[in-house]
Amino acid sequence: LVFTAIVASIANLRELNNAARLVWQTLLWFAITALIAVLIGIALGLIFQPGLNTAVTEEAARMPSRSGSWLDFLTGLIPVNIFGLQASTRVAESGATTSLNFNVLQLLVLSIAIGVAALKVGDAAQPFLDFTKSFLKVVHKLLWWVIRLVPIGTVGLLGNAIYSYGWDTLAQLGVYAGAIYIGLAIVLFLVYPILLTANGLNPIRYFQGAWPAIQFAFVSRSSIGTMPITERVTEKNLGVPREYAAFAVPLGATTKMDGCASIYPAISAIFVAQFFGIDLGIQ
């Protein structure tokens, strides 16, 4: 889904007269709102101190085997292979098990590179782009089937969590979970209305149009899974031209998430650092 969505979104830039300006404006607003969300997450983490306000014992967790750096992050963007796959092996008493995982950032870099290359090739790449768009529609349909089964899977995950950790342990993480939901509410109901009003848009009309996508994303907890609904309400309810929506929505759904990619990791990083007594400096 990530690959086809990104390639298709880049291909749609050909249909925009002012594509370059729109791309830079889109990326700039993505960066601004993500920065605001991260700062809100950091502030809530420092205010609520979720790592200190938990009764979970340190024996129930373990220190990370290594810590990352900016260099690790940059080198991690370089695809190891064409599929963005990474293998990891775990050794237990029952034996060793190897699992494969997608590195979404590497997959993103590959998708952008292939999409830009397809645009540069021109007419010769049109069959490939047509296939990608068609395949994206197929993936959308498959994803919709999966999402309709999500409630069943959610019950299984909750049952497993309660069995593994118990109600007491889950309740002890209430401050941590509460801080995340407060951050989401601040971004959605305070930051967005301010930005909408500053740009001459009516926040009430925006929420009326976007609400189907917002509520489905809240329930499914998947920006990518909500993407077909987001595209529909963006075009039909909010009046965004199809050519631009077809570029911005897939890119935003895969790379720009103020909740799970800004607030959540900011609070989580502070939670882990406070839990293990690691001092976080400004840098």
N, C-alpha and C positions, 0 to 999 in steps of 0.2 A: 504493500500500500504506500509506504513512504517513497519508494523508488518511482512508481508510476505517477503518484501525485505531484512530486517535485518536477519530474521531467515534463509532465503535461502542463504544469503551471508556468514553467519557463517557456514552453512552446507557445502558450497563449499570449506572450508578450509581443509576438509579431503582429497581433491584431490591434495593438494600441499605438496611437500616433505619438503620444508623449511618454513612451515606455520608460526611457531612462530616468526621467524626472519622477515618475510614479514609483519606480523601483527604489530609488534613493529615499524618497519621502516615506515609503512603507517601512523600509529598514530602519530609518531614523525613529519613527514612531514606535516600532517594535522595541527598539533599544531604550527609548525614553520610558515607556510604560513598564518594561521589564525592570529597569533600574529603580523606578518608584516602588514596584512590588518587592524587590529584594531589600530595599531600605526599610520598608514596612515590616518584612519578615525579621530582619536583624533587630529592629527596635522592639518588636513583640518578644523576641527571644531573650533580650536583655531585661525587659520589664517583668515578664512572667517567670523567667529562669526555670524552664521546664526540667532541666537536668538536675537541679537542686531540689525541686519540689516533687520528687518521685520516691516511693518507698522500695523500688526495685533494687535488689542488692547487686553489687558488682560481680558477685559470683555467677549471677544469671546472665552475664554478658562477657564479652572478651575484647581485649584490646586489639585494634587492627594490626595486622602483621607489618604493614608499611604505610607511609603517608605519601600523598601525591605532591607534586610541585607544578609550577606554571609550565616548566619544560615538559613534564609528563603529559600535561593537558594538550600542549601543542603537538607533540609527537604522536599522541593518541588520535589526532585528527587524520593522520596519514593512514590510508587503508592498508591493512596487512594483506588482504586478498580482494578479489573482485566482488565477493559477496559481503564483505564487512563482517566476516565470521571470526569469532574468538573461541578457542577451546580452553577448558579448565578441567583439571583432574583433582578429585578428592580421594584421599586415602582413609579408609575406615577399617574396623576390625573385620568386617565382612568382605573387604576387598576394595579395589580402586575402581572408581567410576569416572568417566569422562563425559562432559556435557559441552554442547555448542551453544553459543549465544551471539546474537546480532549486536554489533556496536552501532547504535543508531547514528552517532556523529560521523563515523566513517562512511556509513551508508549514505548519509546526507551529502558529504563531500563528493562521493562517487556520483550521486544523482545529479547534483549541480553541474559537475564537470561534463557528464554525458549530455545533459540537457543543453548546455551552452554549445558543446561540440555539434550537436544536431542542428542547432540554429545556424552555426557557421557553415555547415555542409550545404544547406539550402534544399533544393528540390529533391536531391537524391535521398535525403533523410525523411521525406514525407511519409513513405510507407511505414517506417519505424515509428514515427510520431502518431500516425493514425492507429497503429496496433497498440501503442501505449495508452492512448485515450480509450480505446475500446476495452483493453484489459482492465483499466481503472474502473470502468463501469461494472465489469464482472466482479472485481474485488469488492466494490461497494455492495453489490447484491449479497455476496457471501458474508460480508461483514454484518449486514443487516440481520441475516439468519443467526449469526453468532450472538449478536446483541440481544436478540429475543430470548436466548437461552441464559443470558447473564444472571437473572434473578435466581435460577437454580444453582448456578455456580457460586453465587454470593452466599447462599445459605450454607453450602459446603465449606467455603472458606471461613465463615463465622464459626461454624461448628468445630472445625479443626483448630481455630485459634483458641476457642474456649476450652477445648479438650487439652491443648498443649500448654496453655499458660494459666487458665483459670480466670474466673471473674475478678478476683482480687487484683491480680497483676494488671489486667486490662484497665481496671478502674484507677490504678495508680498512675497510669499514663494519661489521665484525664486532662491535666494542665497542659500537657504537650499537644494533645488533640484539640483542646479548646483554643489554644493560641493560634493554631493553623486556621480553624474556621473563622475566628475573629479577623485574621488577616485577609481571608477570602472575602468576607463581608465588607471590609474597609475598601478594598480595591473595587469590588463590584458596585457598591452602593454609595461610595464617596468619591473615589478617584475618577472613575469613568464619567459620572454625571458632571464633575467639574471640567473635565477635558471636553466633553460634548458641548457644554454651555459655552466654554471659551472659544469653540469653533463654530458657534452659531447654530447648533443642533439642539433639538428638543429631547431631553433625557427621557421623558415619559413616552414619547412616540418611539424612541429607540428601544426601550425595554418592552413595549407592546409588540414590536416587530421581532425582536431577538429572543423573546421569552421561550418559544418552543425549543430552540437550540440550547439555551441556558439551562432549562430544567432537565432536558435529556442528558446534557453533559454532567449535571450534578448527580443524577441517578446512575448513569453508566460509568462515571469517573474516567471517561476516555475522550480526549479531544479529537483523536483520529477517528474513533467510532462515531462521533457526532458530526463528522465532516459533511456527509451528504445533506443532513438537515441544515447545517450552518450555511452551506452553499445556497440552498433553496431560500431560506429566510433572508439572506444577505441580498439576493437579487430581487425576490418578489416583495418582501415586506419592507426592506430598507432602501430599495431603489438603486442599488449599486449596479453599474453596468456589468453585464455578464463577462466581458473580456477581462475586466480588472478583477472581479470577484474570483474568476477561475484561476487567477494568478495568486492573489493575496490569501484566499482561504486555505488552500492546501499548504502553502508555505507557513502560514500562521499555526495551523493545526499540528504541524510536525516539528516546528522549531520555536514557536513563541507561545509559551503557556505561563501566564502570571501566577497561576496557582501551584501546579506540581513541579514547575521548573524554576520558580523564583521564591515564593513564600515558603513552600514546603522544604526545599533543601537548605534555605537560610536558617530556618528555625531548627531543622534537624542537625545541622552542623553545630549550632550553639548548644543544642541538647546533648550531643555526644561529648563535646568539649567540656561542658559543665559536669556531666556525669563522671568523667574520668579525671577531672581536675586539671585539664589542659588549658593554659592561659592563651587566649586569642588576642594578639595585638592588632593594631589598625591595619597593618599590611596583610 
